Amino acid sequence: MENIKGKVVAITGASSGMGKSIALELAKNGAKVVLGARRTELLQKLAEDIRANGGEASFITMDVKNKADLVKLVNTAIEQYGKLDVMVNNAGVSQLSRIDDLDIEGWEEMIDINLKGVLYGMAAAIPVFKQKQTGHIVNIISTAGLKITPMMGVYAGTKNAIRTISEAFRQESDGKIRITGISPGFVNTDFADNIRNEEMKITIQQGMEQMAIDPVAIANAVLYAINQPGDVEIGEIVIRPSKQN
């Protein structure tokens, strides 16, 4: 992991789950991590744990629904460490239900966080990367959308939108700014905790119990993509439990 050492990486949704694992594994391998999420206490503890183990970490309390917060995250990286090398857009939310249930509030929440939040992260990082003529965007997507299933239509739609945007940016870029999409399946996180639809909440929790993989597996995929030499771009990684169909 020599290409990771010394890199400055900003991570959204870093307080728990996949974001936390990504931060921990990057820090173990010598990256300087800038953590962003809404839960201040969890961020502070994670940063302290990283520092206690010899790593470097800073954090800010932020919400990806606020584009100014993404700019603040990027600026924190530059102020603390003098640069930004990688932006990991990890924050996401799920409100799963039938489309004809008309959970418009849930739709808007997913669009604001899963779609607009990622775009805001890209928009904050791209000018910095253009100025330094190098950079890497990692978008955490989902296997939702690769397989269309009932109750997940709008959620999958937000994830497929990011999949499309990531590929479009890859083609538009001249190679100086790399972009990677990572699509996890069932991962052992608190993903289901905020789902309001009880039927889907139970279904997802059962899937977690039966087959979910450790979030470290997703962190390792992020490390793999970031560790590549500058002329190698990992476009998309799909990573799911071997039991998941």
Summary of the structure (lengths in Angstrom):
residues: 245
radius of gyration: 17.0
end to end distance: 31.4
largest distance: 51.3
contacts: 855
relative contact order: 0.15
helix: 48%
strand: 18%
